[in-house]
Amino acid sequence: MLTIFLSLVLLLSHSSAVRNFKDGPVVDEDGREYKSAGVGVDEVDATNEERQPVQVTCTERSMIIEVMADVFGSRRPVSPGELFLGGAEHSGSGACQALPAADANYIIKAGLLDCGTQLSLSDDSVIYSNHLTFSPQRRHVITRLTQAVIPVSCHYRRRHVVSSHPQEVPPIISSPTKTSPFSLKLMSDDWTRLRLSNVFYLGDFINIEASYINPGPEQRQLFIDSCVATLSADSTSVPRYFFIENNGCLSDSKLHTSRSHFLPRRRVDVVQLQLDAFRFQRDNRNSIFITCQLKASSEMWRSSPVNKACSYVNSRWINVDESDDVCSCCESTCSQNFPKQDNKDITRHNAEGTVICDTTILGPLVILPNK
């Protein structure tokens, strides 16, 4: 499997910073800013500064929150089951839930985009924001504690690149097990160069270019057989959204809210797609992964129900290689003449000529709601 990871590299040391909430943000020498209702690291001398009830440590991959059992100073210690990161849906779920730690404290260690953490950008910072939730357990008819939320966040200087998302550097192409002739790339608005960022906003077009480098003398024509979007690199995970299916039908283009379409073909070994940016409903995660099944056929310029690139435009299906009639099966089921991929190269000789297939992944792509 060809994996294209737009992973972000954080050039940070292990130095730390601490501040009281009233003092304003502290930025360490490597550009990390710590910001919460009381932020610190264990290098503070307890004799010189009073320990804060909530302390946040930001690393290149995670947000670590340490909470005092008597977080409200009421002499009524809370239990770890009453503390979690994020909204109510994250209560009791894995890394979002507080766990007992030393010195009668509790700790939460979550990934930068776990537990509903929201990512935002400013002119000079990458910001991961969430809230620590206290939800008192109902043991009796009455209670003397009410639900509370405490904002927590990690700030990173934008000159650094953070390990879990927005990036301003060229994508890294990785092929751990083999060299594949197929690739997926993010392209600039004018399609002349690679896009240097994987951050998009709703309303943006995501320019995706699929290409095939023929290792042999025989020329082949490239097709995108199917594509699915997921919230992780596992294409079988849920939720998932198939936006290309049925052997080259861009089903997303038929949604009335979508402007997605294939571009006219310029080369037989390249397919270009403009995908209207989207997010998954009822899920606060900002990143998506795109997994596509690509294939290259020896039958040049010969479209068929299984070799096509069809967009729904002006109430009808259009094929980038003309022969629009082959798109009629997009409304039902197109004939499949070779089996699904198992993440390995497949070569088949059939009525459509010699077909070579492979699976490619593009991601993570960060989709933000507003600019």
C-alpha positions in Angstrom: 0.0 0.0 0.0 1.3 3.4 -0.9 0.8 5.7 2.0 1.0 9.4 1.6 1.3 10.9 5.0 1.2 14.7 5.3 2.7 14.2 8.9 3.9 17.2 10.8 7.3 17.3 12.4 7.5 19.3 15.7 11.0 20.7 16.2 10.8 21.0 19.9 13.1 20.1 22.8 11.9 18.8 26.2 12.2 22.1 27.9 9.2 23.3 29.8 7.3 26.3 31.0 4.8 27.1 33.7 2.5 30.0 34.6 -0.4 31.0 36.7 -3.6 31.7 34.7 -3.5 35.3 35.9 0.0 35.9 34.5 -0.8 35.4 30.8 0.6 32.8 28.4 4.2 31.5 28.7 6.0 30.6 25.5 9.1 28.3 26.0 12.3 28.7 24.0 11.0 26.4 21.3 7.7 28.1 20.7 5.3 26.0 22.8 2.7 28.1 24.6 0.9 26.7 27.6 -2.5 28.0 28.3 -5.3 26.8 30.7 -6.9 27.6 34.0 -3.6 26.9 35.6 -0.7 25.5 33.6 2.5 23.9 34.7 5.1 21.2 34.6 6.6 19.3 37.5 9.8 21.4 37.4 8.1 24.1 39.6 9.5 24.6 43.0 6.5 24.1 45.3 8.1 26.3 47.9 8.1 29.3 45.5 4.8 28.9 43.8 1.5 27.5 44.9 0.5 24.4 43.0 -2.4 24.9 40.6 -5.5 22.7 40.7 -5.4 22.0 36.9 -2.1 21.8 35.1 -1.5 21.1 31.4 1.6 19.9 29.7 1.8 20.1 25.9 4.0 17.7 24.0 4.4 17.2 20.3 1.6 14.6 20.2 -0.5 14.9 23.3 -2.2 17.1 25.9 -1.5 15.9 29.4 -3.8 17.3 32.1 -3.1 16.8 35.8 -6.0 17.6 38.2 -6.0 17.8 42.0 -8.6 15.7 43.7 -9.9 18.8 45.5 -9.9 20.7 42.3 -12.4 23.3 43.6 -10.8 23.9 46.9 -14.0 22.9 48.7 -12.5 20.1 50.8 -14.8 17.8 48.9 -12.5 15.6 46.7 -14.0 14.6 43.4 -13.6 11.1 41.9 -11.8 10.4 38.6 -15.0 9.1 37.2 -16.4 12.6 37.4 -13.6 14.2 35.3 -13.1 13.8 31.6 -11.8 15.7 28.6 -14.4 17.0 26.1 -18.2 16.7 26.0 -20.5 14.2 27.6 -20.1 11.8 24.7 -16.4 11.3 25.8 -17.3 10.4 29.4 -15.8 7.0 30.3 -14.1 6.6 26.9 -10.5 5.6 27.0 -7.9 8.3 27.1 -10.6 11.0 27.6 -11.4 9.8 31.2 -9.3 10.8 34.2 -7.3 8.1 36.0 -5.8 8.1 39.4 -2.2 9.3 39.7 0.3 9.9 42.5 -0.3 12.4 45.4 -4.1 12.1 45.3 -4.2 13.6 41.8 -5.8 12.5 38.6 -4.4 12.5 35.0 -5.7 12.6 31.5 -3.3 12.0 28.5 -5.0 12.4 25.2 -3.8 12.9 21.6 -3.9 16.5 20.3 -7.1 15.7 18.2 -8.8 13.2 20.5 -11.8 13.8 22.8 -13.3 16.5 20.5 -10.3 18.8 20.7 -10.7 21.6 18.1 -7.8 22.8 15.9 -7.6 26.5 14.9 -5.1 28.7 13.2 -4.0 32.3 13.8 -1.4 34.3 12.0 1.4 32.8 14.0 0.0 29.9 16.0 -1.6 26.5 15.8 -4.1 26.1 18.6 -5.7 22.9 20.1 -8.6 23.8 22.3 -10.9 21.7 24.5 -12.4 21.7 28.0 -12.1 19.6 31.1 -15.5 18.6 32.2 -16.6 17.9 35.8 -19.9 16.0 35.9 -20.9 15.0 39.5 -22.1 11.5 39.9 -25.7 11.2 41.3 -25.3 9.2 44.5 -28.2 10.8 46.4 -31.3 12.8 45.8 -29.3 16.0 46.5 -25.9 17.3 45.5 -23.7 20.2 46.6 -21.6 20.2 43.5 -22.7 21.3 40.0 -21.3 20.5 36.6 -18.4 22.7 35.5 -16.1 23.1 32.5 -12.5 24.4 32.5 -11.0 25.5 29.2 -7.7 23.9 28.3 -5.5 24.4 25.2 -2.1 23.9 23.7 -0.6 26.7 21.5 2.3 26.1 19.1 4.2 28.7 17.1 3.3 28.3 13.4 6.9 28.3 12.4 7.0 24.9 14.0 5.1 22.0 12.5 2.9 20.0 14.9 3.0 16.2 14.7 -0.7 15.6 14.3 -1.7 18.0 11.7 -1.6 21.4 10.0 1.5 21.6 7.9 3.3 24.0 5.7 5.9 21.6 4.2 5.7 19.4 1.1 4.0 16.0 1.6 6.1 13.0 2.4 5.6 10.0 0.1 6.1 6.7 2.0 6.1 3.2 0.6 7.3 0.8 3.4 6.9 -2.5 1.7 7.3 -1.8 -2.0 7.6 0.8 -4.7 4.2 1.5 -6.3 3.7 3.0 -9.8 0.6 4.7 -8.4 0.4 7.9 -6.4 -2.1 10.5 -5.0 -1.0 14.1 -4.5 -2.5 17.3 -3.3 -2.0 20.0 -6.0 -2.0 23.8 -5.9 -5.0 25.8 -7.2 -3.5 26.1 -10.7 -2.4 22.5 -10.8 1.2 23.4 -11.6 2.9 22.2 -8.3 2.4 20.3 -5.1 0.3 22.0 -2.5 2.4 22.8 0.5 -0.3 22.6 3.2 -2.8 19.9 4.1 -5.2 22.4 5.8 -8.5 23.2 4.1 -11.7 25.0 5.0 -15.3 24.1 4.2 -16.0 25.7 0.8 -12.5 25.0 -0.5 -11.7 22.6 -3.4 -9.3 19.8 -2.6 -7.3 19.3 -5.8 -6.3 15.6 -6.0 -4.1 14.3 -8.7 -3.8 10.5 -9.3 -0.9 9.4 -11.5 0.7 6.2 -12.8 4.3 5.8 -13.7 4.6 2.9 -16.2 7.6 0.8 -15.3 7.4 -1.0 -18.7 7.3 -0.1 -22.3 3.5 -0.5 -22.7 1.5 2.7 -22.2 -1.5 2.4 -19.9 -4.5 4.6 -19.1 -5.2 5.4 -15.4 -8.6 5.3 -13.7 -9.8 5.9 -10.2 -11.9 2.9 -9.4 -13.2 3.9 -5.9 -12.3 6.3 -3.1 -13.5 6.3 0.5 -13.0 9.0 3.2 -12.5 8.0 6.9 -11.3 9.6 10.1 -8.4 7.2 10.4 -5.9 5.6 8.0 -8.0 2.4 8.3 -10.3 2.4 5.3 -12.7 -0.1 7.0 -13.2 2.2 10.0 -16.5 3.9 10.6 -17.9 6.4 9.9 -16.8 6.3 6.2 -18.0 7.9 3.0 -17.5 6.5 -0.5 -17.3 9.5 -2.8 -16.1 7.5 -5.8 -17.7 4.1 -6.4 -19.1 1.8 -9.0 -15.8 1.7 -11.0 -15.2 5.5 -11.5 -18.6 7.2 -10.7 -18.0 10.3 -8.6 -21.1 9.8 -6.5 -20.4 12.9 -4.4 -21.0 15.1 -7.5 -24.6 14.1 -7.5 -25.3 15.7 -4.1 -27.0 19.1 -4.5 -24.6 20.6 -2.0 -21.5 19.4 -3.9 -19.4 21.0 -6.6 -17.0 18.0 -7.0 -16.0 16.9 -10.5 -13.3 15.3 -12.6 -11.3 17.7 -14.7 -10.8 17.0 -18.5 -8.0 14.5 -19.0 -4.7 16.0 -20.1 -2.7 12.8 -20.1 -3.7 9.1 -20.2 -1.7 8.3 -17.0 -3.2 11.1 -14.9 -6.6 11.8 -13.4 -7.4 15.1 -11.8 -10.3 15.6 -9.3 -11.7 18.6 -7.5 -13.3 17.5 -4.3 -15.6 19.9 -2.5 -14.2 19.9 1.1 -16.5 18.2 3.7 -16.5 17.0 7.3 -18.3 14.2 9.0 -21.5 15.1 10.8 -21.7 14.7 14.6 -18.0 14.2 14.8 -15.6 17.0 16.0 -12.5 15.5 14.5 -11.0 17.8 11.9 -8.9 15.3 9.9 -9.8 12.8 7.2 -7.9 10.2 5.3 -8.7 9.3 1.7 -8.1 5.7 0.4 -8.4 5.1 -3.3 -8.3 2.0 -5.5 -6.4 3.0 -8.7 -6.0 0.9 -11.8 -4.1 1.2 -15.1 -5.5 -0.5 -18.3 -3.6 -1.4 -21.4 -6.7 -0.5 -23.5 -5.9 3.0 -24.5 -8.7 5.6 -24.8 -11.3 2.9 -24.6 -13.9 3.7 -22.0 -16.2 1.0 -20.6 -18.5 0.5 -17.6 -15.5 -0.5 -15.5 -13.0 1.9 -17.1 -14.4 5.4 -16.7 -14.3 8.7 -14.8 -17.8 10.1 -14.6 -19.1 13.3 -12.9 -22.7 14.3 -12.5 -23.0 17.7 -14.3 -26.2 19.6 -15.2 -28.4 16.7 -14.4 -26.5 14.1 -16.4 -23.4 11.9 -16.1 -20.3 13.1 -18.1 -17.2 10.9 -18.8 -13.9 12.7 -19.0 -12.9 10.4 -21.9 -16.2 11.1 -23.8 -18.4 8.0 -24.4 -20.8 9.3 -21.8 -23.0 6.3 -22.3 -20.7 4.2 -20.2 -21.7 6.3 -17.2 -25.4 5.2 -17.4 -24.6 2.3 -15.0 -23.7 4.9 -12.3 -27.4 4.8 -11.4 -27.3 1.1 -10.8 -24.4 -1.4 -10.7 -21.5 -1.3 -13.1 -20.0 -4.7 -14.2 -16.9 -5.7 -12.2 -14.5 -7.9 -14.1 -11.8 -8.3 -11.5 -11.8 -8.9 -7.7 -11.4 -6.2 -5.0 -7.9 -5.3 -4.1 -6.2 -6.9 -1.0 -3.5 -4.1 -0.8 -1.3 -5.9 -3.3 -0.7 -5.4 -7.0 -3.2 -7.3 -9.1 -2.7 -8.0 -12.8 -5.7 -9.4 -14.8 -6.1 -10.2 -18.5 -9.8 -9.7 -19.4 -12.1 -8.0 -21.9 -10.8 -4.7 -20.8 -7.1 -5.6 -21.5 -4.3 -6.0 -19.0 -5.2 -4.2 -15.7 -2.8 -3.3 -12.9 -4.3 -2.2 -9.6 -3.1 -0.8 -6.3 -4.4 0.9 -3.1 -3.2 4.4 -2.2 -3.8 6.6 0.9 -3.8 10.4 1.1 -3.8 12.0 4.5 -4.3 13.3 7.0 -6.2 16.3 5.5 -7.3 18.9 8.1 -10.8 20.3 7.3 -11.7 23.4 9.4 -15.1 24.9 9.5 -14.3 28.6 9.0 -11.5 30.7 7.8 
